[in-house]
């Protein structure tokens, strides 16, 4: 009898824990765009010391941009929005 009671109590506790809402995961922000194609000086040092997944997207940096897109979006192929942002970042140099 005691064994059945403890088994039922554990089952109820397990179901309660499984059905209680968990805090939603905090989304990791995707890095923005920088219009500098060839970084020099302090910017270069800063970019090289940053892990590749946290570096900003840069125009014509195919390998790094592909790695970041695949990590953050699950798809390595750029969208039209990416192409427009890349061109816009070159023009505005941001």
C-alpha positions as CSV (number, residue, x, y, z in Angstrom):
1,X,0.0,0.0,0.0
2,X,2.8,2.4,0.9
3,X,4.6,1.5,-2.3
4,X,1.5,2.3,-4.4
5,X,1.0,5.7,-2.7
6,X,4.6,6.8,-3.3
7,X,4.4,5.7,-6.9
8,X,1.2,7.7,-7.4
9,X,2.8,10.7,-5.7
10,X,5.8,10.5,-7.9
11,X,3.7,10.2,-11.0
12,X,1.6,13.2,-10.0
13,X,4.7,15.2,-9.2
14,X,6.2,14.3,-12.6
15,X,3.1,15.3,-14.5
16,X,2.9,18.6,-12.6
17,X,6.5,19.4,-13.4
18,X,6.1,18.3,-17.1
19,X,3.0,20.5,-17.6
20,X,4.1,23.6,-15.8
21,X,5.2,26.3,-18.2
22,X,8.9,26.9,-18.6
23,X,10.5,30.2,-19.2
24,X,10.9,30.8,-22.9
25,X,14.4,30.6,-24.2
26,X,16.1,34.0,-24.6
27,X,16.8,34.5,-28.3
28,X,20.4,35.3,-29.2
29,X,20.6,38.4,-31.3
30,X,22.0,38.1,-34.7
31,X,24.9,40.4,-35.4
32,X,24.4,43.4,-37.6
33,X,26.1,44.6,-40.8
34,X,29.4,46.6,-41.1
35,X,30.2,48.2,-44.4
36,X,33.9,47.8,-44.1
37,X,35.2,45.1,-46.5
38,X,38.8,45.2,-45.6
39,X,39.2,46.1,-41.9
40,X,42.3,47.8,-40.7
41,X,43.8,49.0,-37.4
42,X,41.7,48.7,-34.3
43,X,38.6,47.4,-36.1
44,X,40.6,44.5,-37.6
45,X,42.0,43.7,-34.1
46,X,38.5,43.8,-32.6
47,X,37.0,41.6,-35.3
48,X,39.8,39.0,-35.2
49,X,39.5,38.8,-31.4
50,X,35.7,38.2,-31.6
51,X,34.4,34.6,-32.1
52,X,33.2,34.1,-35.7
53,X,29.6,33.6,-34.6
54,X,29.6,37.0,-32.9
55,X,31.4,39.0,-35.6
56,X,29.3,41.4,-37.7
57,X,28.3,40.5,-41.2
58,X,30.5,42.1,-43.8
59,X,30.1,42.5,-47.5
60,X,32.0,39.9,-49.6
61,X,33.0,37.9,-46.6
62,X,31.3,34.7,-47.9
63,X,32.7,32.2,-45.4
64,X,32.0,34.0,-42.2
65,X,28.6,35.3,-43.3
66,X,27.6,31.7,-44.3
67,X,28.7,30.3,-41.0
68,X,26.7,33.0,-39.1
69,X,23.6,32.6,-41.3
70,X,23.7,28.8,-40.8
71,X,24.1,29.2,-37.0
72,X,21.4,31.8,-36.5
73,X,18.9,30.9,-39.1
74,X,19.6,27.3,-40.0
75,X,20.0,28.2,-43.7
76,X,23.4,29.2,-45.2
77,X,21.8,30.8,-48.4
78,X,21.4,34.6,-48.1
79,X,17.9,36.1,-48.6
80,X,17.2,39.1,-50.7
81,X,17.2,41.2,-47.6
82,X,20.8,40.2,-46.9
83,X,21.9,41.3,-50.3
84,X,20.2,44.6,-49.9
85,X,21.6,45.2,-46.4
86,X,25.1,44.3,-47.7
87,X,24.9,46.8,-50.5
88,X,23.4,49.4,-48.2
89,X,26.1,48.9,-45.6
90,X,28.8,49.6,-48.3
91,X,27.1,52.8,-49.4
92,X,26.4,54.1,-45.9
93,X,29.6,52.6,-44.4
94,X,27.9,51.4,-41.2
